[in-house]
Amino acid sequence: MTTVCTVGLAVLDLVMTVDALPRDARKHFADSAAVTGGGPAANAAVTVARLGGSARFVGCVGDDPIGGLIVHDLVVERVDTDDVVVVVGAPSPVSSVLVLPDGARAIVNHTDPRLHESEPGPLPRADAYLADVRWPLGAVAAMEAAHAAAVPGVLDLDRSSAPIPPAAVRRASHVVASIDALDHTDPAEALADLGGRTDGWVGVTLGSDGVAWLDGGTVQHLRPPPIEVVDTLAAGDVFHGAFALALAEGRPEPAALRFATAAAAAKCTMAGGRAGIPDRHTVDELEARPWG
């Protein structure tokens, strides 16, 4: 079974569906609420497991009940958590997520900086490594492990309260950034910016416009399949997890991107963040349709 090790953030999400974002300081009411696991690297690990891969997650939680819930939820999803670090005296990461009727969402996260002050221990062996940038030292370690093992090292470069680690960007074999994390609106400019930071393969996710990447200096673009959007929460995490798994399975980048785009699109058709992560059959079926 193909193994992907994901390194980075795991959180507990309180997800509420609302008609509109609050605009004033008074009591507001949600249409529904759910408590679930979240975090880019953790959701990517769940994605790998649901798509038929072997997932190992490395991250940090506090020594509190929330940390226990975060780890338990990953274990239920068949994710190996043997290398999760429990930090004494620090609270576990939490997020409040508001989901709008069109599927868009707003997220407020709190992650105590003490959680990510130390480097991880030796990472488990894997066929690919994926890291978000919420744990900078973990991201560097993951990309170094991938380089040493000569396997794909995928860096999920998104907006973060922590500084983006240049060493991880340089060492990654594949860097996929959200376009707003690069403060650009034009994909070509975003790719040029990203390409100037690394010798690896670079791509940018464009939300509902799909993904763009550089192929021999030429910008390529893949739009997602037509779908009815229900909830976009965790779609980016699903994309990165599916992309890393596809690379680990030996697919070339264009095929891996199509698989990842289908996975993210399938997620958007289902309510919930982690609850809506699709299985392999659903993704294969959507990927086989004529689109793009």
C-alpha positions in Angstrom: 0.0 0.0 0.0 1.3 3.5 -0.9 2.3 5.5 2.2 2.1 9.2 2.6 3.4 11.0 5.7 1.8 14.4 6.4 3.4 16.9 8.7 1.8 20.0 10.2 -1.4 21.2 11.8 -4.3 19.3 13.4 -7.1 21.2 15.0 -10.6 20.8 16.4 -13.1 22.7 14.3 -16.5 24.1 15.5 -18.3 24.4 12.2 -21.6 26.4 12.0 -23.7 27.1 8.9 -25.0 30.7 8.8 -27.0 32.9 6.4 -24.4 35.6 6.5 -21.3 36.6 8.3 -21.9 38.6 11.5 -21.4 42.4 11.0 -22.1 43.6 14.5 -21.5 42.7 18.1 -24.7 41.0 19.1 -26.0 37.4 19.4 -26.3 35.5 16.1 -27.8 32.1 15.4 -26.5 29.3 13.3 -28.7 26.9 11.2 -26.5 23.9 12.2 -23.4 23.1 14.2 -20.8 20.3 14.3 -17.6 19.5 16.0 -15.0 17.8 13.8 -11.3 17.4 13.2 -9.5 19.8 10.9 -6.1 21.2 9.9 -4.4 21.1 6.5 -2.0 18.3 7.2 -4.5 16.3 9.3 -7.2 16.6 6.6 -4.7 15.6 4.0 -3.9 12.5 6.0 -7.6 11.6 6.2 -7.8 12.1 2.4 -5.0 9.7 1.8 -6.6 7.1 3.9 -10.1 7.5 2.3 -8.5 7.3 -1.1 -6.9 3.9 -0.3 -3.5 4.9 0.8 -1.6 4.4 4.1 -1.6 7.7 6.0 0.8 8.7 8.7 0.4 12.0 10.5 3.0 13.9 12.4 2.0 17.0 14.4 1.6 18.6 17.8 -1.3 18.7 20.2 -1.7 20.0 23.8 -2.1 17.8 26.9 -5.8 18.7 27.1 -9.1 16.9 26.3 -9.2 18.6 22.9 -5.8 17.1 22.0 -7.3 13.7 22.9 -10.3 14.3 20.6 -8.0 15.4 17.7 -5.9 12.2 17.9 -8.9 9.9 18.4 -10.7 11.3 15.3 -7.6 10.6 13.2 -7.3 7.0 14.6 -11.0 6.4 13.7 -10.1 7.5 10.1 -7.3 4.8 10.0 -4.5 7.4 10.2 -1.3 6.3 12.0 -0.7 8.8 14.9 2.2 7.1 16.6 4.5 10.1 16.0 2.1 12.8 17.2 3.8 15.0 19.8 2.0 16.0 23.0 3.2 19.3 24.3 2.8 19.7 28.1 1.2 23.0 29.2 0.0 24.2 25.8 -3.6 24.2 24.6 -4.5 22.3 21.4 -5.3 24.2 18.2 -9.0 25.1 17.7 -10.9 26.9 14.9 -14.3 28.5 14.5 -15.7 28.0 11.0 -18.7 29.8 9.5 -20.1 28.2 6.3 -22.3 30.4 4.1 -25.2 29.2 1.9 -23.0 29.2 -1.3 -20.4 26.9 0.3 -17.8 29.6 1.1 -16.4 29.8 4.6 -14.7 32.0 7.1 -12.2 30.5 9.6 -10.8 31.9 12.8 -8.0 29.7 14.2 -6.0 29.8 17.4 -2.7 27.8 17.6 -0.5 28.4 20.6 3.1 29.1 19.3 4.5 26.9 22.0 3.2 23.9 20.2 5.6 24.3 17.3 8.8 25.5 18.9 10.6 22.1 18.6 11.7 20.0 15.7 10.0 16.6 15.1 11.9 13.4 15.8 12.9 11.1 12.9 10.0 10.9 10.5 8.5 7.5 9.5 9.4 6.1 6.1 7.0 7.0 3.3 6.5 7.0 -0.5 5.8 10.7 -0.3 5.8 13.5 2.3 3.4 16.4 2.5 3.7 19.4 4.9 1.8 22.5 5.5 3.6 25.6 6.7 1.9 25.9 10.1 4.8 24.0 11.8 7.8 25.6 10.1 10.4 23.2 11.6 8.2 20.2 10.8 7.9 21.4 7.2 11.7 21.7 6.8 12.1 18.2 8.4 9.5 16.7 6.0 11.1 18.2 2.9 14.5 17.1 4.0 13.2 13.5 4.6 11.7 13.4 1.2 14.9 14.7 -0.4 17.0 12.1 1.4 14.7 9.3 0.4 14.4 10.6 -3.2 10.6 10.6 -3.0 8.1 13.4 -3.6 8.1 16.2 -1.1 5.0 18.3 -1.4 4.7 21.7 0.4 1.3 23.1 0.9 2.0 26.8 1.0 -1.0 28.7 2.4 -1.5 31.8 4.5 -0.1 31.2 8.0 0.5 33.2 11.2 4.0 31.5 11.3 6.8 32.6 9.0 7.0 30.6 5.8 10.2 28.6 6.0 12.4 29.3 3.0 14.4 26.2 3.5 11.3 24.0 3.1 10.3 25.9 -0.1 13.8 25.4 -1.6 14.0 21.7 -0.6 10.5 20.7 -1.7 10.2 18.7 -5.0 6.7 20.2 -5.4 5.3 23.4 -4.1 1.6 24.1 -4.4 0.5 27.5 -3.1 -2.9 29.2 -2.9 -2.8 32.3 -5.1 -3.8 34.6 -2.3 -0.9 33.3 -0.1 1.4 34.9 -2.7 -0.6 38.2 -2.8 -1.2 37.9 -6.5 -4.3 37.9 -8.6 -2.7 36.8 -11.9 -1.6 33.1 -12.0 1.4 33.8 -14.3 2.7 36.4 -11.8 2.1 34.1 -8.9 3.9 31.2 -10.6 6.9 33.5 -11.5 7.0 34.6 -7.9 7.0 31.0 -6.6 9.4 29.7 -9.3 11.9 32.3 -8.1 12.0 30.6 -4.7 12.7 27.0 -5.7 14.1 24.8 -8.4 11.2 22.4 -7.8 7.9 22.0 -9.6 5.5 24.8 -8.8 1.7 25.2 -9.0 -1.0 27.6 -7.7 -4.5 26.7 -6.7 -7.2 29.2 -7.9 -10.3 28.2 -5.9 -13.2 27.7 -8.3 -10.9 28.4 -11.3 -8.9 25.2 -10.6 -5.1 25.0 -10.7 -2.3 26.5 -12.8 1.3 25.3 -13.0 4.6 25.8 -14.9 5.5 23.2 -17.6 8.9 24.1 -19.1 8.3 27.8 -18.4 4.8 27.7 -19.9 1.7 28.3 -17.8 -0.8 25.4 -17.9 -4.3 25.6 -16.5 -6.8 23.0 -15.5 -10.3 24.0 -14.6 -12.4 21.8 -12.2 -15.3 19.7 -13.4 -18.8 21.3 -13.3 -20.4 20.6 -10.0 -23.0 22.0 -7.6 -21.0 23.5 -4.7 -22.3 22.7 -1.3 -19.4 23.3 1.0 -15.8 24.3 0.2 -14.4 23.7 3.7 -11.2 21.4 3.5 -11.2 21.4 -0.3 -7.7 22.7 -0.5 -6.5 20.1 2.1 -8.1 17.3 0.0 -6.4 18.6 -3.1 -3.0 18.5 -1.5 -3.5 15.0 0.0 -4.8 13.6 -3.2 -1.9 15.2 -5.2 0.7 13.8 -2.8 -0.9 10.3 -3.0 -1.1 10.4 -6.8 2.6 11.4 -7.1 3.5 8.6 -4.6 1.6 6.2 -6.8 3.8 7.2 -9.7 1.5 9.5 -11.7 3.1 12.4 -13.6 2.2 15.9 -12.5 -0.7 16.6 -15.1 -2.4 13.3 -14.2 -1.8 13.9 -10.4 -3.3 17.3 -10.8 -6.4 16.0 -12.5 -6.9 13.4 -9.8 -6.4 16.0 -7.1 -8.8 18.4 -8.8 -11.4 15.7 -9.0 -11.0 14.9 -5.4 -11.3 18.6 -4.3 -14.4 19.0 -6.5 -16.0 15.9 -5.1 -15.4 17.2 -1.6 -17.2 20.5 -2.5 -20.4 18.6 -3.4 -20.7 17.3 0.1 -21.4 19.1 3.4 -18.9 19.2 6.2 -15.2 19.6 6.1 -13.6 16.3 7.0 -17.1 14.6 6.9 -17.2 15.4 3.1 -13.8 14.0 2.1 -14.6 11.6 -0.7 -13.7 7.9 -1.2 -11.7 6.5 -4.1 -14.6 5.3 -6.0 -16.2 8.7 -6.0 -13.1 10.4 -7.2 -12.3 7.9 -9.9 -15.8 8.2 -11.2 -15.6 12.0 -11.4 -12.1 12.0 -12.8 -13.2 9.7 -15.6 -15.9 12.1 -16.9 -15.0 14.4 -19.8 -13.9 17.8 -18.5 -10.9 20.1 -18.4 
